[in-house]
Amino acid sequence: MAISSPSICPRCRSATIKTRSTSPVAGVWTVFGCDTCFYTWRSTEPDENTDPDKYPAVFRLDPADFAKVPEIPTIPPLRKSQT
């Protein structure tokens, strides 16, 4: 049983969705990801996480606002091992 790919992102409603991973047993779960806002979700999650119309409004993102973000923080380098 194949899991159908969503057409838009639940968080930002862009159409840049890709399949990121699939379960080792065919048809059990699929992980999808958005290349616009980097939201990632499993096909087995509830509608609040997967359906754009049910995704909580407070957490939605508008791709038009991304250009207004002053700076995206960088990831610091890894600390040296203490061993």
DRENTORKOL-3810 file (N, C-alpha, C; in nm, 4 decimals):
REM DRENTORKOL-3810
@n.u->0.0845; n.v->-0.1187; n.w->0.0000; ca.u->0.0000; ca.v->0.0000; ca.w->0.0000; c.u->0.0885; c.v->0.1244; c.w->0.0000
@n.u->0.0769; n.v->0.2070; n.w->-0.1003; ca.u->0.1572; ca.v->0.3285; ca.w->-0.1106; c.u->0.0880; c.v->0.4436; c.w->-0.0378
@n.u->0.1673; n.v->0.5282; n.w->0.0236; ca.u->0.1156; ca.v->0.6458; ca.w->0.0928; c.u->0.1278; c.v->0.7626; c.w->-0.0033
@n.u->0.0175; n.v->0.8333; n.w->-0.0283; ca.u->0.0207; ca.v->0.9435; ca.w->-0.1240; c.u->0.0926; c.v->1.0647; c.w->-0.0649
@n.u->0.1653; n.v->1.1315; n.w->-0.1508; ca.u->0.2413; ca.v->1.2490; ca.w->-0.1098; c.u->0.1485; c.v->1.3694; c.w->-0.1009
@n.u->0.1626; n.v->1.4497; n.w->0.0051; ca.u->0.0802; ca.v->1.5707; ca.w->0.0159; c.u->0.1193; c.v->1.6706; c.w->-0.0929
@n.u->0.0259; n.v->1.7586; n.w->-0.1276; ca.u->0.0532; ca.v->1.8559; ca.w->-0.2332; c.u->0.1066; c.v->1.9882; c.w->-0.1796
@n.u->0.0733; n.v->2.0211; n.w->-0.0528; ca.u->0.1242; ca.v->2.1449; ca.w->0.0061; c.u->0.1659; c.v->2.1217; c.w->0.1512
@n.u->0.2529; n.v->2.2085; n.w->0.1981; ca.u->0.3039; ca.v->2.2017; ca.w->0.3350; c.u->0.1964; c.v->2.2478; c.w->0.4339
@n.u->0.1765; n.v->2.1732; n.w->0.5428; ca.u->0.0785; ca.v->2.2159; ca.w->0.6434; c.u->0.1148; c.v->2.3489; c.w->0.7090
@n.u->0.2444; n.v->2.3799; n.w->0.7216; ca.u->0.2867; ca.v->2.4988; ca.w->0.7948; c.u->0.2911; c.v->2.6241; c.w->0.7078
@n.u->0.3477; n.v->2.6150; n.w->0.5863; ca.u->0.3625; ca.v->2.7372; ca.w->0.5053; c.u->0.2845; c.v->2.7339; c.w->0.3746
@n.u->0.2191; n.v->2.6207; n.w->0.3465; ca.u->0.1357; ca.v->2.6032; ca.w->0.2284; c.u->0.2108; c.v->2.6152; c.w->0.0956
@n.u->0.3402; n.v->2.5940; n.w->0.0975; ca.u->0.4148; ca.v->2.5922; ca.w->-0.0285; c.u->0.4061; c.v->2.4522; c.w->-0.0882
@n.u->0.4399; n.v->2.4414; n.w->-0.2151; ca.u->0.4308; ca.v->2.3131; ca.w->-0.2857; c.u->0.5667; c.v->2.2459; c.w->-0.3007
@n.u->0.6599; n.v->2.2796; n.w->-0.2135; ca.u->0.7962; ca.v->2.2254; ca.w->-0.2241; c.u->0.8143; c.v->2.1031; c.w->-0.1346
@n.u->0.7213; n.v->2.0090; n.w->-0.1436; ca.u->0.7203; ca.v->1.8903; ca.w->-0.0574; c.u->0.7996; c.v->1.7783; c.w->-0.1238
@n.u->0.8808; n.v->1.7114; n.w->-0.0442; ca.u->0.9547; ca.v->1.5950; ca.w->-0.0914; c.u->0.9421; c.v->1.4830; c.w->0.0108
@n.u->0.9503; n.v->1.3610; n.w->-0.0374; ca.u->0.9556; ca.v->1.2459; ca.w->0.0519; c.u->1.0970; c.v->1.2365; c.w->0.1053
@n.u->1.1124; n.v->1.2317; n.w->0.2363; ca.u->1.2443; ca.v->1.2254; ca.w->0.3004; c.u->1.2848; c.v->1.0825; c.w->0.3339
@n.u->1.1870; n.v->1.0012; n.w->0.3738; ca.u->1.2187; ca.v->0.8647; ca.w->0.4133; c.u->1.0909; c.v->0.7814; c.w->0.4088
@n.u->1.1090; n.v->0.6499; n.w->0.3987; ca.u->0.9954; ca.v->0.5579; ca.w->0.4042; c.u->1.0287; c.v->0.4445; c.w->0.4993
@n.u->0.9253; n.v->0.3819; n.w->0.5502; ca.u->0.9445; ca.v->0.2728; ca.w->0.6456; c.u->1.0076; c.v->0.1516; c.w->0.5775
@n.u->1.0833; n.v->0.0738; n.w->0.6549; ca.u->1.1421; ca.v->-0.0482; ca.w->0.5987; c.u->1.0358; c.v->-0.1471; c.w->0.5509
@n.u->0.9203; n.v->-0.1455; n.w->0.6170; ca.u->0.8071; ca.v->-0.2270; ca.w->0.5732; c.u->0.7193; c.v->-0.1358; c.w->0.4879
@n.u->0.7037; n.v->-0.1697; n.w->0.3625; ca.u->0.6327; ca.v->-0.0834; ca.w->0.2678; c.u->0.4941; c.v->-0.0420; c.w->0.3169
@n.u->0.4655; n.v->0.0887; n.w->0.3048; ca.u->0.3334; ca.v->0.1411; ca.w->0.3351; c.u->0.3006; c.v->0.1672; c.w->0.4802
@n.u->0.3954; n.v->0.1510; n.w->0.5723; ca.u->0.3665; ca.v->0.1726; ca.w->0.7138; c.u->0.3718; c.v->0.3215; c.w->0.7485
@n.u->0.4757; n.v->0.3904; n.w->0.7056; ca.u->0.4868; ca.v->0.5338; ca.w->0.7288; c.u->0.5796; c.v->0.5950; c.w->0.6246
@n.u->0.5660; n.v->0.7253; n.w->0.6068; ca.u->0.6518; ca.v->0.8027; ca.w->0.5183; c.u->0.6813; c.v->0.9340; c.w->0.5891
@n.u->0.8025; n.v->0.9843; n.w->0.5739; ca.u->0.8387; ca.v->1.1155; ca.w->0.6283; c.u->0.8461; c.v->1.2125; c.w->0.5110
@n.u->0.7723; n.v->1.3227; n.w->0.5232; ca.u->0.7711; ca.v->1.4275; ca.w->0.4218; c.u->0.8398; c.v->1.5509; c.w->0.4775
@n.u->0.8937; n.v->1.6338; n.w->0.3892; ca.u->0.9576; ca.v->1.7570; ca.w->0.4322; c.u->0.9346; c.v->1.8684; c.w->0.3329
@n.u->0.9295; n.v->1.9906; n.w->0.3834; ca.u->0.9104; ca.v->2.1101; ca.w->0.3018; c.u->1.0452; c.v->2.1781; c.w->0.2801
@n.u->1.0782; n.v->2.2058; n.w->0.1546; ca.u->1.2037; ca.v->2.2743; ca.w->0.1245; c.u->1.1944; c.v->2.4253; c.w->0.1439
@n.u->1.0762; n.v->2.4774; n.w->0.1714; ca.u->1.0603; ca.v->2.6217; ca.w->0.1925; c.u->1.0784; c.v->2.6582; c.w->0.3394
@n.u->1.0051; n.v->2.5910; n.w->0.4288; ca.u->1.0110; ca.v->2.6262; ca.w->0.5717; c.u->1.0786; c.v->2.5186; c.w->0.6564
@n.u->1.1183; n.v->2.4089; n.w->0.5927; ca.u->1.1902; ca.v->2.2986; ca.w->0.6586; c.u->1.1057; c.v->2.2204; c.w->0.7590
@n.u->0.9742; n.v->2.2348; n.w->0.7526; ca.u->0.8852; ca.v->2.1539; ca.w->0.8369; c.u->0.8914; c.v->2.0099; c.w->0.7883
@n.u->0.8946; n.v->1.9157; n.w->0.8811; ca.u->0.8995; ca.v->1.7735; ca.w->0.8492; c.u->0.7946; c.v->1.7011; c.w->0.9319
@n.u->0.7249; n.v->1.6052; n.w->0.8690; ca.u->0.6198; ca.v->1.5327; ca.w->0.9393; c.u->0.6072; c.v->1.3902; c.w->0.8854
@n.u->0.5535; n.v->1.3038; n.w->0.9704; ca.u->0.5283; ca.v->1.1642; ca.w->0.9336; c.u->0.3837; c.v->1.1490; c.w->0.8862
@n.u->0.3639; n.v->1.0557; n.w->0.7980; ca.u->0.2286; ca.v->1.0289; ca.w->0.7472; c.u->0.1362; c.v->0.9767; c.w->0.8562
@n.u->0.1911; n.v->0.9287; n.w->0.9652; ca.u->0.1109; ca.v->0.8715; ca.w->1.0737; c.u->0.0691; c.v->0.9738; c.w->1.1785
@n.u->0.1093; n.v->1.0984; n.w->1.1621; ca.u->0.0754; ca.v->1.2018; ca.w->1.2612; c.u->-0.0704; c.v->1.2454; c.w->1.2459
@n.u->-0.1278; n.v->1.3063; n.w->1.3511; ca.u->-0.2675; ca.v->1.3506; ca.w->1.3451; c.u->-0.2864; c.v->1.4664; c.w->1.2465
@n.u->-0.4117; n.v->1.4900; n.w->1.2100; ca.u->-0.4456; ca.v->1.5951; ca.w->1.1135; c.u->-0.3919; c.v->1.7322; c.w->1.1529
@n.u->-0.3815; n.v->1.7597; n.w->1.2829; ca.u->-0.3314; ca.v->1.8899; ca.w->1.3280; c.u->-0.1879; c.v->1.9144; c.w->1.2803
@n.u->-0.1155; n.v->1.8072; n.w->1.2483; ca.u->0.0234; ca.v->1.8194; ca.w->1.2028; c.u->0.0379; c.v->1.8004; c.w->1.0528
@n.u->-0.0632; n.v->1.7468; n.w->0.9874; ca.u->-0.0488; ca.v->1.7100; ca.w->0.8467; c.u->-0.1450; c.v->1.7801; c.w->0.7515
@n.u->-0.2570; n.v->1.8280; n.w->0.7996; ca.u->-0.3588; ca.v->1.8917; ca.w->0.7162; c.u->-0.3447; c.v->2.0437; c.w->0.7256
@n.u->-0.3170; n.v->2.1105; n.w->0.6133; ca.u->-0.2990; ca.v->2.2567; ca.w->0.6176; c.u->-0.4188; c.v->2.3316; c.w->0.6765
@n.u->-0.5386; n.v->2.2794; n.w->0.6570; ca.u->-0.6576; ca.v->2.3472; ca.w->0.7096; c.u->-0.6763; c.v->2.3269; c.w->0.8596
@n.u->-0.6122; n.v->2.2252; n.w->0.9154; ca.u->-0.6243; ca.v->2.1978; ca.w->1.0584; c.u->-0.4969; c.v->2.2312; c.w->1.1357
@n.u->-0.3907; n.v->2.2695; n.w->1.0650; ca.u->-0.2658; ca.v->2.3055; ca.w->1.1311; c.u->-0.2897; c.v->2.4328; c.w->1.2131
@n.u->-0.2459; n.v->2.4399; n.w->1.3389; ca.u->-0.2740; ca.v->2.5560; ca.w->1.4245; c.u->-0.2237; c.v->2.6877; c.w->1.3634
@n.u->-0.3123; n.v->2.7826; n.w->1.3543; ca.u->-0.2808; ca.v->2.9121; ca.w->1.2926; c.u->-0.1626; c.v->2.9807; c.w->1.3595
@n.u->-0.1481; n.v->2.9660; n.w->1.4892; ca.u->-0.0402; ca.v->3.0326; ca.w->1.5617; c.u->0.0978; c.v->2.9850; c.w->1.5158
@n.u->0.1062; n.v->2.8639; n.w->1.4601; ca.u->0.2344; ca.v->2.8089; ca.w->1.4171; c.u->0.2576; c.v->2.8186; c.w->1.2668
@n.u->0.1625; n.v->2.8708; n.w->1.1928; ca.u->0.1780; ca.v->2.8829; ca.w->1.0476; c.u->0.2834; c.v->2.9864; c.w->1.0134
@n.u->0.3472; n.v->2.9660; n.w->0.8999; ca.u->0.4470; ca.v->3.0600; ca.w->0.8496; c.u->0.4060; c.v->3.1078; c.w->0.7112
@n.u->0.4398; n.v->3.2321; n.w->0.6813; ca.u->0.4151; ca.v->3.2880; ca.w->0.5492; c.u->0.5499; c.v->3.3053; c.w->0.4804
@n.u->0.5757; n.v->3.2328; n.w->0.3709; ca.u->0.7048; ca.v->3.2444; ca.w->0.3035; c.u->0.7409; c.v->3.3877; c.w->0.2638
@n.u->0.6422; n.v->3.4736; n.w->0.2433; ca.u->0.6703; ca.v->3.6135; ca.w->0.2093; c.u->0.7401; c.v->3.6854; c.w->0.3245
@n.u->0.7211; n.v->3.6377; n.w->0.4473; ca.u->0.7839; ca.v->3.6999; ca.w->0.5642; c.u->0.9293; c.v->3.6565; c.w->0.5835
@n.u->0.9730; n.v->3.5520; n.w->0.5162; ca.u->1.1092; ca.v->3.5012; ca.w->0.5363; c.u->1.2149; c.v->3.6053; c.w->0.5037
@n.u->1.1905; n.v->3.6882; n.w->0.4046; ca.u->1.2866; ca.v->3.7915; ca.w->0.3657; c.u->1.3013; c.v->3.8981; c.w->0.4738
@n.u->1.2035; n.v->3.9101; n.w->0.5619; ca.u->1.2057; ca.v->4.0105; ca.w->0.6684; c.u->1.2825; c.v->3.9645; c.w->0.7915
@n.u->1.3185; n.v->3.8372; n.w->0.7961; ca.u->1.3914; ca.v->3.7844; ca.w->0.9113; c.u->1.5309; c.v->3.8472; c.w->0.9110
@n.u->1.5686; n.v->3.9158; n.w->1.0191; ca.u->1.6950; ca.v->3.9887; ca.w->1.0189; c.u->1.8179; c.v->3.8990; c.w->1.0064
@n.u->1.8168; n.v->3.7863; n.w->1.0742; ca.u->1.9328; ca.v->3.6986; ca.w->1.0701; c.u->1.8924; c.v->3.5601; c.w->1.1175
@n.u->1.9407; n.v->3.4615; n.w->1.0479; ca.u->1.9173; ca.v->3.3240; ca.w->1.0908; c.u->2.0395; c.v->3.2832; c.w->1.1721
@n.u->2.0199; n.v->3.2423; n.w->1.2973; ca.u->2.1346; ca.v->3.2066; ca.w->1.3813; c.u->2.2146; c.v->3.0911; c.w->1.3215
@n.u->2.3439; n.v->3.0982; n.w->1.3348; ca.u->2.4298; ca.v->2.9900; ca.w->1.2880; c.u->2.4383; c.v->2.8818; c.w->1.3949
@n.u->2.4707; n.v->2.7630; n.w->1.3508; ca.u->2.4888; ca.v->2.6520; ca.w->1.4437; c.u->2.6326; c.v->2.6577; c.w->1.4914
@n.u->2.6548; n.v->2.6635; n.w->1.6222; ca.u->2.7925; ca.v->2.6740; ca.w->1.6724; c.u->2.8707; c.v->2.5459; c.w->1.6443
@n.u->3.0035; n.v->2.5546; n.w->1.6416; ca.u->3.0835; ca.v->2.4338; ca.w->1.6188; c.u->3.0679; c.v->2.3362; c.w->1.7346
@n.u->3.0893; n.v->2.2095; n.w->1.7058; ca.u->3.0819; ca.v->2.1073; ca.w->1.8098; c.u->3.1902; c.v->2.1290; c.w->1.9133
@n.u->3.1563; n.v->2.0983; n.w->2.0364; ca.u->3.2550; ca.v->2.1045; ca.w->2.1429; c.u->3.3494; c.v->1.9853; c.w->2.1328
@n.u->3.4706; n.v->2.0031; n.w->2.1769; ca.u->3.5642; ca.v->1.8915; ca.w->2.1764; c.u->3.5222; c.v->1.7900; c.w->2.2815
@n.u->3.5434; n.v->1.6647; n.w->2.2547; ca.u->3.5056; ca.v->1.5577; ca.w->2.3442; c.u->3.5834; c.v->1.5687; c.w->2.4759
@n.u->3.5174; n.v->1.5393; n.w->2.5857; ca.u->3.5780; ca.v->1.5467; ca.w->2.7176; c.u->3.6455; c.v->1.4138; c.w->2.7575
@n.u->3.6454; n.v->1.3160; n.w->2.6690; ca.u->3.6997; ca.v->1.1844; ca.w->2.7042; c.u->3.8491; c.v->1.1766; c.w->2.6910
END
